[in-house]
Amino acid sequence: MLLAFGLGVALLAAAVMRYPLYVGIAVLLLIGWIIAIQPRVRKEREKYKNLVDAAFRDAYARLPNPPSMKISSSYGYPAFEIMFRSKAERDSAATCNEEFKAAIDGIYKGYGPRSRPFSADMAIFFTYDGYLDELRAQYKTA
């Protein structure tokens, strides 16, 4: 891997030394392309965010104390943490959790390569206050 990176750097340096005008044009074209696609990228992110927010609202609308949601990314895939106030609330919302999982699976269907497609089971974490402390305690006794 390091050898391939070194070879790439050496080839880039040779190209810059030999054809500076063409390399400069290529760099400018690349920067222009990146700038040009930003509105589409933002629009797509906003679309997914709106779909996820709607799925979250629909799944947990009937709960008296709905959980909160934190969206992040892990290895290029979206990740969701659904945070309840207590373990009892998390356990009583099991049907809502399954509904949310199904909705997220539908939203991100076809996301990722065929060899490792998106999986809602791996992307959604249902936690509660004190969840990490409980896990730490379990592993200390084991």
Backbone hydrogen bonds, N-H to C=O, Kabsch-Sander energy under -0.5 kcal/mol:
donor,donor_aa,acceptor,acceptor_aa,energy
5,F,1,M,-2.2
6,G,2,L,-2.5
7,L,3,L,-2.4
8,G,4,A,-2.3
9,V,5,F,-2.4
10,A,6,G,-2.4
11,L,7,L,-2.6
12,L,8,G,-2.3
13,A,9,V,-2.6
14,A,10,A,-2.3
15,A,11,L,-2.4
16,V,12,L,-2.4
17,M,13,A,-2.3
18,R,14,A,-2.3
19,Y,15,A,-3.1
23,V,19,Y,-2.2
24,G,20,P,-2.3
25,I,21,L,-2.3
26,A,22,Y,-2.5
27,V,23,V,-2.5
28,L,24,G,-2.4
29,L,25,I,-2.6
30,L,26,A,-2.3
31,I,27,V,-2.6
32,G,28,L,-2.6
33,W,29,L,-2.4
34,I,30,L,-2.3
35,I,31,I,-2.3
36,A,32,G,-2.4
37,I,33,W,-1.7
38,Q,34,I,-0.6
38,Q,35,I,-0.7
41,V,37,I,-2.3
42,R,38,Q,-2.8
43,K,39,P,-2.2
44,E,40,R,-2.3
45,R,41,V,-2.4
46,E,42,R,-2.5
47,K,43,K,-2.1
48,Y,44,E,-2.3
49,K,45,R,-2.5
50,N,46,E,-2.6
51,L,47,K,-2.2
52,V,48,Y,-2.5
53,D,49,K,-2.6
54,A,50,N,-2.3
55,A,51,L,-2.3
56,F,52,V,-2.5
57,R,53,D,-2.5
58,D,54,A,-2.7
59,A,55,A,-2.4
60,Y,56,F,-2.1
61,A,57,R,-0.7
63,L,60,Y,-1.1
68,S,83,M,-2.2
70,K,81,E,-2.2
72,S,79,A,-2.9
74,S,77,Y,-3.0
77,Y,74,S,-1.9
79,A,72,S,-2.6
80,F,123,A,-3.3
81,E,70,K,-2.6
82,I,80,F,-0.5
82,I,125,F,-3.0
83,M,68,S,-2.7
83,M,81,E,-0.7
84,F,82,I,-0.6
84,F,127,T,-2.9
90,R,86,S,-1.9
91,D,87,K,-2.6
92,S,88,A,-2.3
93,A,89,E,-1.1
94,A,91,D,-1.0
97,N,93,A,-2.6
98,E,94,A,-2.1
99,E,95,T,-2.0
100,F,96,C,-2.5
101,K,97,N,-2.5
102,A,98,E,-2.3
103,A,99,E,-2.0
104,I,100,F,-2.6
105,D,101,K,-2.6
106,G,102,A,-1.9
107,I,103,A,-2.1
108,Y,104,I,-2.5
109,K,106,G,-0.8
111,Y,108,Y,-2.1
116,R,113,P,-0.9
118,F,111,Y,-2.4
122,M,119,S,-0.6
123,A,119,S,-1.2
124,I,120,A,-1.7
125,F,80,F,-2.8
127,T,82,I,-2.7
127,T,125,F,-0.7
129,D,84,F,-1.1
131,Y,128,Y,-2.4
134,E,130,G,-2.1
135,L,131,Y,-2.2
136,R,132,L,-2.6
137,A,133,D,-2.1
138,Q,134,E,-2.0
139,Y,135,L,-2.1
140,K,136,R,-1.7
141,T,137,A,-1.5
142,A,138,Q,-1.0
